[in-house]
Amino acid sequence: MTALLRPLATGALASFLTLVALAGGALEPLERPLIDLRMSLLQRAADPAPVLIEIDPQSIHEIGRWPWPRSLHALLLDRLTAAGAGQVYLDVEFSLASEEEEDAALESALQRRQGRTTMAGFRQWSESLGGYIDAGPLARFSAATSLASANLIPSSDGLIREFSLSYPWQEGRLPAMAAAIAGVETGASDRFLIDYGIDPGTFTRFSFVDVARGDVDPALLRGRPVVVGATAIELGDILSVPRHRVLAGVEVQMLAAQSLLLNRALSRLPFWVLGLAVPAFALGLLLAGLRFRDGRALAVALGAGNVVLWGGAVGLQAALPMVLDVVPFTLASFGAAGLALMLRFRKVAARLVSETVARRRTERLMGAVAKNAFDALVTTDAAGRVSFINGAAGRMFGVGIEDLEDLSISRFFARPDLLKDRDLGDVLHGLVALGRPRRLVCRRANGELF
């Protein structure tokens, strides 16, 4: 029972420490690159229905100025209205007034669309006011349009990862632009991870100037939702994102909308599920490895279990809009194994220390017995150099402990040449091999023979 409780305790401790780190956000820097890697492995094409009309470098170059006259935006809206396009989403700021005739032209174009236009609202922080400012389109524009939030909030690593279906706005909340594009109902706490496995290169795209000139077949726009926004780097609406490093803000909005349209709005397992699954995984691998009482079996169990885990995370993310955090499982399993091995080595070390102490006690006891024995005892090395002599032998040969340094046992023989060029062990084996008692004439320190 004790043998089972020890790995259970170590597994529980490792899992507890891992879950504490997870709850404190300490594992995020390890988990995020793995999530991004799985997105890179699970690429897919975008839904072709939404159309992105880009304020791109071509348009900036041909028009030759920025900001553009609002009559140009009015011209684009009229082209879309004539083509029978669906809802138009303007990811462009129109919060400040321009020339009256330009604003009037845009207002008229919006009215001709009869409410089928959504404009962007932005919540911004003001250092001077010490609070947020909600900036939406001019009242004359918003009268004929609906409003959606174009805010995108970076994660702690500075990258746009998460997306909310709605954002705070004035006294309430405003639907997010991507949620409006996807036609999704919004809630106060609906958050998800954008699936950057969706390839932005597969968006249906047209250049602003091509549509405004009428160079795009109206059939390609009829009935389809249209998003208008800046992708030209010189306009500055560039955001840091996973996988692609940087994307234009409108492209991130499109990816968020595509995540919703393709049922790829990724969510992570809730903490309580991980709180149950992580200890079970760690303990299962630990017990599977330790049942063989072999370190290699434990290593194989840990390696195989984590390979299955990581492969399962890829499969889960491919099949469902679900992200499995693998770092807590891996850390807990290896942490539990490390603690178990430490305990095992501690037990082995304690046994070795105990055996060493017992051996030394025995050696001291046997040394005392030999020292005080009535029989003469002499210990030498293979070359015949004396390393120990007890009292009886000292009295017999007339030497003391102080005489042992560089003392050869040949000095005790009446014939000192007995060991010349011979190993003492060979001589003694030769005597034993005779199988009968032998007499050996010895010499005391004073020269007396006996």
Residue, then its C-alpha position, 0 to 999 in steps of 0.5 A: m500500500t505504501a509503495l502505491l501511495r508514494p507515486l500517487a503523492t508525487g503525481a498529485l504534487a506535480s499536478f498541483l504545482t503545474l495547475v497553479a502555474l497554469a492558473g497564474g498564466a506562467l505556462e502561456p509563453l510555452e503553450r502559445p507557440l504550440i497552438d500556432l504550430r498546430m494552426s500551421l499544420l492545419q491550414r484550410a481555404a477561406d469561405p469564398a462568399p465574403v468579398l474584401i475590397e482593399i484600399d491597397p497600394q495600387s489604389i493609393h498610387e492611382i489616386g495619389r492622395w490620402p485621405w481620399p475625397r469621400s465622394l470616392h467612397a460614395l462612388l464605390l458604394d453606388r457601384l456596389t448598390a448597382a451590382g446588388a451586393g449584400q451588406v457592406y462593412l466599412d472598416v474605415e474611420f468617418s468620425l471627423a467632418s471633411e468638405e461639406e460637398e464630400d460629406a453630402a455625397l457620402e451621406s446620399a450614397l449611404q441613404r441609397r443603400q437603404g440601411r445595408t451598410t455597416m460602419a466602424g466604431f472605435r473605442q480608444w484610450s485618451e491619456s489627456l482625459g484619463g479614460y476611453i473615447d468612443a469614436g463612431p461615424l458622423a451622425r449624418f452617416s450613422a442615421a442610415t447605417s448600422l454600427a459595429s466595433a472594429n476594435l482588436i485587442p492584443s494578448s499579453d505577448g502583443l499579438i492579436r490572438e483572441f476575438s470577442l463577439s462584442y465590445p464595450w461601447q458607451e453605455g452598453r456593448l457593440p457587436a464586433m465587425a467580424a461577428a456582423i460579417a458572419g451574421v453571428e448573435t453576440g453575447a457579453s462574454d463570447r470570446f474565441l481564438i482566431d484560427y490563423g490556419i485559414d489562409p488569407g491568400t484564399f480570400t476573395r479580393f478586389s482592389f478599391v479602384d477596380v471596383a470603383r471604375g466598374d472593372v469588376d463583373p457585378a455578378l462577382l459581387r451580387g448578394r455577397p457581403v462586402v468588407v472595405g478596408a485598408t491593406a496598404i502598409e503606408l496607411g499604418d493599419i498593420l497588426s502583429v499576429p501569429r504565423h504571418r507576423v503582420l497582417a492588415g487590420v481588415e484582414v484580421q477582421m476577415l480571419a475572425a469572420q472566417s473563423l465563425l463562418l467555417n466553425r473554426a472559432l477556437s476555444r480552449l478547454p475550461f480550467w476545471v476540465l484540465g484540473l481533472a485531466v492533468p492529474a489523471f494523465a500524469l498518474g496514469l503514465l507514472l503508474a504504468g512506468l513504475r509497475f515494471r520498476d525499471g527506469r527505461a520503462l518509465a521513460v518509454a511510458l512518458g515518451a509514448g504517452n506524450v506523443v499520443l497526447w500531442g498527436g491527439a491535440v492535433g487531431l482534436q484541433a483538426a476535427l473540432p474548434m477546440v484547442l487542447d493545452v498540452v504543456p500542463f499534461t507534459l509538465a505534470s507527467f515529467g514532473a511526477a516522474g522526476l519526483a518519483l525517481m528522486l524518491r527512489f534514488r533517495k531510498v537507494a542512497a539511504r540504503l547505501v549509506s546504511e550499508t556503508v555504516a554497517r560495513r565500517r562498524t563490522e570492519r572496526l569490530m573485526g579490526a579490534v578482534a584481530k588486534n587483540a587476538f592471541d594468534a599472530l596475524v599479519t596482513t600484506d599486499a601482493a608484493g609482501r609489504v606489511s599493512f597490519i600486524n597485531g599485538a601477538a605478531g608484534r611480540m613474536f617478531g619483535v616489531g611495533i606499529e611504528d616499524l610498519e612503513d616499507l616493512s616487507i614480510s621477507r624480513f620475518f623469514a630466515r631466508p629473505d630470498l624466499l620472495k625474490d622475484r616471486d609473488l607472495g600469493d604464489v608462494l602461499h598457494g604453493l605451500v597450500a597445494l602440498g596438502r601437508p603441514r610445513r615448518l617455516v623458520c622465521r627471524r625476530a628483529n633481534g636476529e633470533l630464529f624460531 
